[in-house]
Amino acid sequence: MNLSVPAIKNAELFTNVYMREFVNDENDGLKEKYNSFENSSFKGFMMAKNSQFIESSIEFEKIESTIFQDDIRSDFLLVLQDTVYPKKAYLYYKQGKINLAKYLTYKSILINQYLKIEKKTQLPTFIQIQQYHNLSRIYFKNESFSKGLQLSCKILLFLFTGKSVGLKYLDDYALLDKVEESTLKCNMIYQVLFDVIQILNKSRNQNAKLIFTRFLYEVQPFFITTSDEEKILFDVLMVVAIYSQDISRFRMERENIVEKYGAKLFPNTEKILKLL
């Protein structure tokens, strides 16, 4: 089972943020170039997803060969590169070229750190969180299950508190637009939570399930809700956390939360909870 709705929602959300913050005020030529890079990168990503590795590699080579053809100022050049690197990292990930996948993922984190400072905006923090989450996926699949779980827990704690948890470049954040901050935060928490639960279900590692849900039980109180969307998410986290304390009670609360919120639940929440 691969319930990727949070990832899809995040991709759309982050693209819209990038467009608004770094593209919409540019001239038509730069907007056109950005859209071309975005579309071609997505094409290369989908080719990689379908295991068309040669075609995907050619697509990314074509994109990158045009980056330096025009006289583009350095900050916008980085925006263009960051439309490519995360998707090309996925190609390397699928090919098993793990060091190259990690290298491009770290480059994206660094690019967004520069943009954060240069543009005086905290919004790229959420792009960096996404890239750290991509690193956790690499660890889960190719290197160390425990390292992937540890990184996922750090990401969640950072999202709960908005305070540094020792992940480089992820410092305290606070957006001026609190509605957007809440939306970005909730989407990322759901993505990390759903991914970890699916990975734990596939691994059939009961001890890891207990470790993760016990972690949520201990840190969930740090998540202070400020909206109805966050309140629902808080309740979902509470249900998952109960798994570490009493599995029978967890199953009862799992049914209760579906009955309580129904269609208000984030897409696929009921299916994900049934994986525990």
GIKA-V764021 format. One record per residue. SS is DSSP state (2 for helix, 1 for strand, 0 for the rest). PHI is phi as a letter, one per 40 degrees, with the letter a starting at -180 (none if undefined). Layout:
ss: <SS:SS>
phi: <PHI:PHI>
This chain:
ss: <0:0:0:0:2:2:2:2:2:2:2:2:2:2:2:2:2:2:2:2:2:2:2:0:0:0:0:2:2:2:2:2:2:2:2:2:2:2:2:2:2:2:2:2:2:2:2:2:2:0:0:0:2:2:2:2:2:2:2:2:2:2:2:2:2:0:0:0:0:0:0:0:0:2:2:2:2:2:2:2:2:2:2:2:2:2:2:2:2:2:2:2:2:2:2:0:0:2:2:2:2:2:2:2:2:2:2:2:2:2:2:2:2:2:2:2:2:2:0:0:0:0:0:2:2:2:2:2:2:2:2:2:2:2:2:2:2:2:2:2:2:2:2:0:2:2:2:2:2:2:2:2:2:2:2:2:2:2:2:2:2:0:0:0:0:0:0:0:0:0:0:0:0:0:0:0:0:2:2:2:2:2:2:2:2:2:2:2:2:2:2:2:2:2:2:2:2:2:2:2:2:2:2:0:0:2:2:2:2:2:2:2:2:2:2:2:2:2:2:2:2:2:0:0:0:0:0:2:2:2:2:2:2:2:2:2:2:2:2:2:2:2:0:0:0:0:2:2:2:2:2:2:2:2:2:2:2:2:2:2:2:2:2:2:0:0:0:0:2:2:2:2:2:0:0:0>
phi: <none:b:c:b:d:d:c:c:c:c:d:c:c:c:c:c:c:c:d:c:c:b:b:d:c:c:c:c:c:c:c:c:c:c:c:c:c:c:c:c:c:c:c:c:c:c:c:c:c:c:g:c:c:c:c:c:c:c:c:c:c:c:c:c:c:b:d:b:c:b:c:b:c:c:c:c:c:c:c:c:c:c:c:c:d:c:c:c:c:c:d:c:d:c:c:g:c:c:c:c:c:c:d:c:c:c:c:c:c:c:d:c:c:c:c:c:c:c:c:f:b:c:d:c:d:c:c:c:c:d:c:c:c:c:c:c:c:c:c:d:c:b:b:a:d:c:c:c:c:c:c:d:c:c:c:c:c:c:c:c:b:g:b:d:b:g:c:d:g:c:b:d:b:a:c:c:c:c:c:c:d:c:c:c:c:c:c:c:c:c:c:c:d:c:c:c:c:c:c:c:c:c:c:f:c:c:c:c:d:c:c:c:c:c:d:c:c:c:b:d:c:c:c:c:c:b:a:c:c:c:c:c:c:d:c:c:c:c:c:c:c:c:d:c:b:a:c:c:c:d:c:c:c:c:c:c:c:c:c:c:b:f:c:c:c:c:d:g:d:c:c:c:c:c:c:c>
